[in-house]
Amino acid sequence: MTSRTLKQRRAEATRAALLRAAAEMFGQVGFERATVKEIAERAGLTLGAVYFHFRNKEHLAREIVVSQPLSMTPAQPSEGLQYAVDLTLMWACRMLSDPVLQAGARLVIDQENFVVPEQNSHRQWADVLGQHLRAARARRELLPGVDVEDLARVLVNACTGAQIHSRIESDYQDLPDRVAAIWRCLLPGVATPATAARIECGAGRADGVG
């Protein structure tokens, strides 16, 4: 292994440690109260290490928010509408224990301070879901007249609301069940009968159980 490769791996590990420490701080005290000094201390690193990788606290928060949709990969292979279902269930299940996702959820209300409107989390998630809903339309899984972009936005709105209330009422423990309920209510109105009958939306989809 070359010296350059070792340095690159150390840099990646440092960056990951800083993002996790920042996520834990943002999740616990919020964006405004978290400080770069506290983030560095939590990561066991120096302020210089923080500023080598990130310009400021806003940069750290933006990285946490904008990277989240790209970090989701369903546990089971799927396509089209099933993939969209699996994606939301994976997100809901990981919210129970993933500090980065939990921080992203809390940072939603503050994101105007560090994310431009075109990159906000709602649009990002709607774009990701829209991609797979368009695939579902091409596979003739959706009823005629279903607007894919509207459906993507409705799903993001519903999941965001579920996440907020789940945090208040159960510390996210019932979030997978809430997301599954969203799909059970929506599927009859957006999917063809044959598709709705075969779509699996139990929380077990997120861990490969089905």
N, C-alpha and C positions, 0 to 999 in steps of 0.2 A: 504494500500500500504506500503510495507516494505521500510526501509531506503536504503537498497541495490538497490531496484528498482528505487527509487527517484534519487539516485546517478547516476545510469546507464542512466536514461533519461536526466539528466542534462549534463552528458558527451556527449551523442548523440547530444543534442541541441547545445552544445559548438562546437563540431566537425563540425556540419552542418553550423553553423554561420561562422566558420573560412574558410570552403570551399567556401561558397558564397562570403565572403569578398575577398578571394584570387582570385576567378573567376572574380569578378568585377575589381580588380586591374590589373590582367593579360589582361583582355579584353580591358581595357582603355589604359594602358601604355606598355603592352608587358611583356614578361618574364624577360628580362634583367633589365629593369628599375624598376620593382616592388621590394619592400623590405619587409622583414618579419615585420619590425616595422610598416610600413604603413598598412599592412594587419591586424595586431593586433589592430591598432587604428581604422580602418574602422569597425572591428567587435565589438569594444568596450570592448576589452579584453586585458590582459597583455601579454607581451612576454613569460612569464612563461607558460601561457595557451597554446600558440602556440606550444612551444617546448615540452609540455606534450603530445600533440596529434600527432605532426609532427616533424620529425627530422630537417627539413630545408625547404627552399623554393622549392627545387627540389622535395621533398616528396609531398608537397602540389600540385604542378603541375602534378606530376605523377598520384595522386589520381583523379584529375579532368579529365585527359585524359582517363585513363583505365576504369573508372566507367561509361562512357557515353553510350556505347552500351547496358549495363545492365539496364539502367534507362528508356529505351524505351518500352512502352507497348501500342500497337495500341488501339484506342478508340472503335473499333468494333471487335467482334470475327471473326476470319478468319484463314485459313490454307494455306499451300503451297505457290503458287505464289502470291495470294492475300495478304497473310501475309507479304511477302517481299515488295510488293508495299506499304501496309499500314505502315510498319516500316519506310520506307524512307520518306513517306509523313508526318508522325508524327514528325520525326526529322526536316524536313523542316519547318513545322509550329511552332514548339517550338523554333526554332532558332530566330524567330522574337522577343521573349521576355525573353528567358531563359539565364541569364548571365553565367551559368555554361557551357551550350552548346556553347555560343558565345566565351567564353574563350578557350574552347577546340579547336574550329576552329582556333583561333589565335595562340594557342600553337603548332599547327601542325608543323610549320616551325622551332620551337625550341626544339622539343621533343627529339632530339638526346642527349640533355643535361641532361635528367632525365628519359628516358625510354629506356630499352634495345630493340634492333631490333625486338626480338620475340614478344614484347608487344606493338609495335607501333600501332597507331590508325587505319592505313590502314589495317593491318592484323586482328585486332580485329573486325572491321566492316565487312571485307570479310568473316571471320569465322562465324559471326552471320548470315549474309545473306546466306552464303553457306549452313547452317543448314536448312533453310527454302526452299532454292532452291532444295536441295536434297529431301526434302519432296514433292516438286512439281514434281520432276522427278518420285518419287515412285507413285504419283497420276496420272501419265501419262499426265501431263499438259505441258511438254516441248517437243519440236520437237526432233526427233531422231538426235543424233550427237551433241546436245548442251552440251558443257563442262561446268558443274556447277561451277567449281572453276574459270574458265576464266570469266564466266558471273558475278560472285560475284565481281571479281576484276574490271571488266569494270564498274559495277554499282558504286563501291566506287570511282573509278577515275572520273566518270562522275558527281557524286554528289559533290565531292570535288571541281571540276572545277566550277560547278554551284554555289556552296557556295562562292567561291572566287570572282567571277564576280558579284554575287548578292550583296555582301557586298559593293563592289566598286560603283555599279550603283544604288542601291535602298535601301541600308542599310537592306538587307535581305527581303524586303517587297515582292519581286517577286520570292523568292526562292521556295515556294510551286508550283507555276506555272511552274518554270523551271524543277523541279523534275517530275512533271506530264508529261511535254513534253518529258523528257528522256524516260519514260515508253511508251508513245504513239509511239515513234520511235522504241523502242526495241521490243515491244511485237510481232509485226508481224513476226519478224525474229527468235524468241526464243520459242514462245508459240504455241500450236496447235490452229488451227482456232477456234474451239469451246471454248477453254480457253480464247483466246484473245478477243473473242466477249463478254464474261461475266465479264472479269476483270474490276473493277472500279478503275480509277486512278485520279479522281478529287480531288482537295485539301480538299473538304468537308469531305472526308473519315477520315481525322485526327481528326475532332471534332464530329464525329458521325452523320454527316448530310447525307453522302453517295454521 
